[in-house]
Amino acid sequence: MLIRLAAVLGLLLSFTSGARAQEPGPDLLAVLDLPAKEVQVFGLRTVYYEAGQSTAPVLILIPGINWEARHAWAQNVAALARTYRVIAIDLPGLGRSDKPLIDFQMETWTDALAEFLRVRGIPRATFAGPSMGGAIAIQMALAHPELVQALVVSATESGPGAPPQTFTGPAFVATLAGTRTSLLRTFFDPSLVTDALVRMRYEYLLGSNIGYTFQRHLADHRPPFTAPELERIRIPALFVWCRQDQRTPLPEGEAYARALPDAELSVIDKCGHLPNMERPSEFNAVVADFLRRHISAAAQRP
C-alpha cells in the first residue's frame, strides 16, 4: 500500500499551474453547468452529464446514494475533463433517473452500468465514487472486471473488517433539523452547513423520490467486502480518505488500501465524509495525478 498526502504543495502547484495562487473555497451549492443527457438503460430513462474529448479515456463518476450527480460532482467535472472524458451519472432509482419500484441490489446498479457502457459504445472506463458510489465502483470491478480500467474510491462503508450495516430507521429524517444534523456529520467545517445548503438538500430529498430506493437497497445491503474478494481486484486503485471522517473513519480506508494488490491511499486533512465536495481542489489534484500515472489514451481505445 502506498500512502500519499493529498495536501503536498508541489502536487497542487503542478495541477493548478497558471491558476490563481489562492484557490477558492468549496461551493456546496454549486450544480453542474452542463445539459442533462438521457439514455435508455433496460428501458429506464437514465440521466447523465458529460464533458471532455470523446477520444479521451473515460472516467465514470458515481455519486453517493442520496446525492444527485449534478450536485455531487459540480466542483470536479471541469477540472478532470481537461484530460479525460468525464461522465457523471444518476443510476436508475437515484438522482433524476427513473425510479422503478423494485428491490435494489448492488448488482442492479452494476448491471445498469455495464449496459450503459454497451449502449454508449464505451469498452472500458475508470469508475469513481464516494460512499455508496465507491462501493458500487468496487462491485463493478468484481462483477465486470473486463469493463473496469481503474478505481477511485472514497468514504465507502463496506470495507474489510467493517461491521455489517443494519438499518432499521427511515431512509432519511424528513425534517430540516434532521437534514442539518446529517450535513454536520458529513462535513468537517460546520460553517459550510448554511441555511441555504440545508434547504437545498431538504427540498431535494423530499422531491426526488429516492426514499423508496434507499430503503429497499439498505434492507438487503450486501455484507462488507472481504479481503479475499478485494484481492481479486488487480487493477490500479486509489482510495481518497478524509482524516476527520466521522462516518467512515480513516482506518477503514487504510484497510481497503491494504487489501487491494495495486492500491494507494491519499489522505486529505481538515475534511469530513465527502472529499470531492469539501476539498475539491485537493481531490481533483490527487485523482488527476493518479490517472496520469496509470491511465493512457492508448490503453482506453478498443
Phi, psi and omega per residue, in radians:
M1 nan 2.293 3.103
L2 -1.847 2.220 3.127
I3 -1.850 2.198 3.106
R4 -2.100 2.395 3.090
L5 -1.547 2.099 -3.041
A6 -1.178 -0.351 -3.052
A7 -1.552 0.192 -3.141
V8 -1.065 2.177 -3.024
L9 -1.066 -0.713 -3.092
G10 -1.065 -0.674 3.138
L11 -1.118 -0.783 -3.125
L12 -1.146 -0.696 -3.136
L13 -1.140 -0.687 3.134
S14 -1.175 -0.592 -3.124
F15 -1.315 -0.548 -3.039
T16 -1.911 0.445 -3.130
S17 -0.976 2.252 3.140
G18 1.561 -0.158 3.124
A19 -1.507 3.053 3.096
R20 -1.124 2.549 -3.098
A21 -1.090 -0.620 -3.118
Q22 -1.785 1.979 3.121
E23 -1.290 2.455 3.075
P24 -1.186 2.727 3.098
G25 -1.271 3.031 -3.129
P26 -1.161 2.554 3.086
D27 -2.054 1.626 -3.068
L28 -1.334 -0.089 3.054
L29 -1.650 -0.063 -3.070
A30 -1.174 2.565 2.988
V31 -2.299 2.690 -3.106
L32 -1.087 2.312 3.066
D33 -1.634 1.044 -3.140
L34 -2.360 2.576 3.089
P35 -1.211 2.458 3.056
A36 -1.281 2.291 3.058
K37 -1.858 2.738 -3.120
E38 -2.302 2.539 3.044
V39 -2.534 2.603 3.096
Q40 -1.494 2.116 3.084
V41 -2.067 1.882 -3.049
F42 0.931 0.682 3.101
G43 1.427 0.011 -3.128
L44 -1.789 2.350 3.076
R45 -1.186 2.079 -3.089
T46 -2.079 2.170 -3.042
V47 -1.708 2.427 3.082
Y48 -2.628 2.907 -3.122
Y49 -2.276 2.390 -2.991
E50 -2.335 2.453 3.089
A51 -2.606 2.760 3.134
G52 1.785 3.080 -3.112
Q53 -1.346 2.430 -3.091
S54 -1.139 -0.383 -3.118
T55 -1.630 -0.038 -3.099
A56 -1.388 2.817 3.032
P57 -0.994 2.522 -3.018
V58 -1.640 2.328 3.066
L59 -2.126 2.018 3.134
I60 -1.687 2.144 -3.130
L61 -1.828 2.118 -3.099
I62 -1.968 2.089 3.126
P63 -1.313 2.951 2.989
G64 -1.129 2.881 -2.955
I65 -1.087 -0.520 -3.095
N66 -1.901 0.417 3.039
W67 -2.161 2.652 3.032
E68 -1.727 2.670 -2.995
A69 -1.048 -0.723 -3.043
R70 -1.181 -0.345 3.097
H71 -1.671 -0.844 -3.062
A72 -1.059 -0.644 -3.020
W73 -1.889 0.285 -3.051
A74 -1.079 -0.511 -3.069
Q75 -1.703 0.139 -3.031
N76 -2.122 -0.582 -2.965
V77 -1.061 -0.840 -3.060
A78 -1.059 -0.756 -3.121
A79 -1.147 -0.758 -3.092
L80 -1.329 -0.444 -3.130
A81 -1.320 -0.087 3.043
R82 -1.101 -0.512 -3.073
T83 -2.116 -0.430 -2.995
Y84 -2.146 2.765 2.989
R85 -1.489 1.868 -2.989
V86 -1.799 2.274 3.111
I87 -2.208 1.997 3.047
A88 -1.735 2.159 -2.924
I89 -2.150 2.441 2.912
D90 -1.666 1.894 -3.138
L91 -1.209 2.751 3.101
P92 -0.909 2.357 -3.099
G93 1.594 -0.127 -3.040
L94 -2.272 2.824 3.048
G95 0.958 -2.234 -3.104
R96 -1.747 0.077 -3.137
S97 -1.428 2.922 3.109
D98 -1.038 2.585 -3.075
K99 -2.194 1.482 3.110
P100 -1.199 2.649 -3.130
L101 -1.537 1.379 -3.101
I102 -2.302 2.977 3.004
D103 -1.498 1.927 -3.071
F104 -1.436 2.265 3.036
Q105 -2.116 2.941 3.118
M106 -1.002 -0.705 -3.124
E107 -1.175 -0.434 3.037
T108 -0.989 -0.773 -3.087
W109 -1.418 -0.615 3.098
T110 -1.207 -0.630 3.039
D111 -1.090 -0.695 3.129
A112 -1.138 -0.708 3.107
L113 -1.136 -0.735 3.110
A114 -1.082 -0.712 3.111
E115 -1.184 -0.679 3.091
F116 -1.025 -0.807 3.110
L117 -1.084 -0.707 3.127
R118 -1.087 -0.827 -3.104
V119 -1.121 -0.665 -3.093
R120 -1.530 -0.015 3.097
G121 1.215 0.622 -3.128
I122 -1.812 2.032 -3.061
P123 -1.279 -0.680 -3.117
R124 -2.663 2.762 -3.140
A125 -2.683 2.823 2.894
T126 -1.584 2.372 -3.121
F127 -1.973 2.324 -3.097
A128 -2.334 2.537 3.088
G129 -3.037 2.624 2.996
P130 -1.708 2.739 3.030
S131 0.940 -2.222 -3.128
M132 -1.102 -0.528 3.070
G133 -1.065 -0.642 3.079
G134 -1.207 -0.663 3.090
A135 -1.103 -0.674 3.100
I136 -1.128 -0.699 3.095
A137 -1.058 -0.766 3.113
I138 -1.119 -0.763 3.118
Q139 -1.091 -0.592 3.094
M140 -1.086 -0.720 3.132
A141 -1.164 -0.522 3.111
L142 -1.381 -0.718 -3.042
A143 -1.476 -0.588 -3.076
H144 -2.362 1.102 -3.057
P145 -1.067 -0.464 -3.127
E146 -1.195 -0.276 -3.095
L147 -1.744 -0.127 -2.977
V148 -1.955 2.134 -3.114
Q149 -1.646 -0.607 3.125
A150 -2.843 2.925 -3.120
L151 -2.239 2.501 2.952
V152 -2.284 2.016 -2.973
V153 -2.281 2.439 3.035
S154 -2.506 2.581 2.963
A155 0.914 0.733 -3.081
T156 -1.704 2.227 -2.970
E157 -1.251 -0.598 -2.885
S158 -1.574 0.885 -3.090
G159 -1.526 3.014 -3.126
P160 -1.097 2.282 3.130
G161 1.478 -0.135 3.113
A162 -1.251 2.564 3.116
P163 -1.189 2.573 3.078
P164 -0.992 2.415 -3.135
Q165 -1.444 2.248 3.075
T166 -2.191 2.139 -3.096
F167 -2.087 2.047 3.137
T168 -2.051 -0.198 -3.123
G169 -1.572 -2.974 3.127
P170 -1.222 2.820 3.136
A171 -1.046 -0.679 3.008
F172 -2.724 2.721 -3.138
V173 -1.386 2.043 -3.011
A174 -1.499 1.015 3.035
T175 -2.474 2.744 3.055
L176 -1.085 -0.722 -3.131
A177 -1.111 -0.721 3.118
G178 -1.142 -0.655 3.093
T179 -1.122 -0.738 3.114
R180 -1.092 -0.786 3.138
T181 -1.034 -0.747 3.124
S182 -1.100 -0.741 -3.138
L183 -1.160 -0.638 3.122
L184 -1.163 -0.488 3.051
R185 -1.401 -0.354 -3.078
T186 -1.479 -0.678 -3.043
F187 -1.942 2.436 -3.121
F188 -1.199 -0.746 -3.075
D189 -1.531 1.873 -3.086
P190 -1.138 -0.373 3.139
S191 -1.178 -0.295 3.105
L192 -1.294 -0.379 -3.090
V193 -1.513 1.372 -3.116
T194 -1.492 2.901 3.077
D195 -1.035 -0.666 -3.133
A196 -1.122 -0.713 3.128
L197 -1.173 -0.754 3.124
V198 -1.035 -0.788 3.141
R199 -1.137 -0.731 3.128
M200 -1.054 -0.814 -3.136
R201 -1.152 -0.717 -3.118
Y202 -1.115 -0.763 3.118
E203 -1.115 -0.684 3.110
Y204 -1.127 -0.821 -3.100
L205 -1.093 -0.655 3.132
L206 -1.272 -0.616 -3.011
G207 -1.698 -0.155 -3.018
S208 -1.551 -0.227 -3.111
N209 1.054 0.579 3.118
I210 -1.560 -0.137 -3.088
G211 -0.993 -0.726 3.133
Y212 -1.126 -0.806 3.128
T213 -1.010 -0.808 -3.120
F214 -1.023 -0.881 -3.089
Q215 -1.157 -0.743 -3.096
R216 -1.220 -0.519 3.069
H217 -1.308 -0.844 -3.065
L218 -1.186 -0.415 3.086
A219 -1.150 -0.387 -3.134
D220 -2.276 0.720 -3.102
H221 -1.141 2.296 -3.116
R222 -1.150 2.680 3.088
P223 -1.154 2.857 3.137
P224 -0.983 2.567 3.027
F225 -1.058 2.421 3.112
T226 -1.653 2.795 3.104
A227 -1.028 -0.744 3.092
P228 -1.076 -0.650 3.071
E229 -1.061 -0.896 -3.051
L230 -1.151 -0.500 3.120
E231 -1.120 -0.373 3.102
R232 -1.255 -0.297 -3.083
I233 -1.498 1.741 -3.025
R234 -1.958 0.832 3.035
I235 -2.121 2.836 3.094
P236 -1.044 2.376 -3.124
A237 -2.421 2.335 3.086
L238 -2.024 2.218 3.034
F239 -1.899 2.081 -3.135
V240 -1.890 2.031 -3.050
W241 -2.199 2.558 3.053
C242 -1.588 2.365 -3.092
R243 -1.134 -0.535 -3.080
Q244 -1.813 0.435 -3.140
D245 -1.151 2.052 3.100
Q246 -1.453 -0.498 -3.056
R247 -1.415 -0.761 3.101
T248 -2.284 1.557 -3.051
P249 -1.009 2.754 -3.056
L250 -0.908 -0.655 3.111
P251 -0.983 -0.467 3.093
E252 -1.206 -0.675 3.061
G253 -1.158 -0.673 3.110
E254 -1.126 -0.676 3.119
A255 -1.140 -0.704 3.066
Y256 -1.022 -0.882 -3.043
A257 -1.137 -0.536 3.083
R258 -1.231 -0.520 -3.005
A259 -1.372 -0.520 -3.111
L260 -1.584 2.342 -3.050
P261 -1.079 -0.593 -3.058
D262 -2.113 0.961 -3.069
A263 -2.010 2.689 2.997
E264 -2.397 2.752 -3.072
L265 -2.134 2.254 3.013
S266 -1.997 2.271 -3.074
V267 -1.939 2.217 3.132
I268 -1.893 2.273 -3.100
D269 -1.564 2.778 3.133
K270 0.959 0.951 -3.000
C271 -2.652 2.506 -3.103
G272 -1.701 -2.061 -2.980
H273 -1.623 -0.391 -3.023
L274 -2.199 1.528 -3.089
P275 -1.108 -0.563 -3.132
N276 -1.149 -0.394 3.138
M277 -1.739 -0.737 -3.049
E278 -1.451 -0.579 3.128
R279 -2.251 1.108 -3.000
P280 -1.110 -0.644 -3.112
S281 -1.115 -0.798 3.127
E282 -1.152 -0.735 3.120
F283 -1.059 -0.861 -3.131
N284 -1.047 -0.650 -3.113
A285 -1.163 -0.834 -3.084
V286 -1.217 -0.597 3.105
V287 -1.189 -0.779 3.116
A288 -1.066 -0.713 3.123
D289 -1.132 -0.762 3.118
F290 -1.062 -0.833 -3.118
L291 -1.157 -0.652 3.113
R292 -1.050 -0.661 -3.090
R293 -1.396 -0.357 -2.993
H294 -2.124 -0.341 -3.022
I295 -2.083 2.296 3.081
S296 -2.146 2.664 3.120
A297 -1.083 -0.621 -3.111
A298 -1.131 -0.657 -3.128
A299 -1.240 -0.384 -3.079
Q300 -1.417 -0.541 -3.023
R301 -1.239 2.579 3.134
P302 -1.019 nan nan
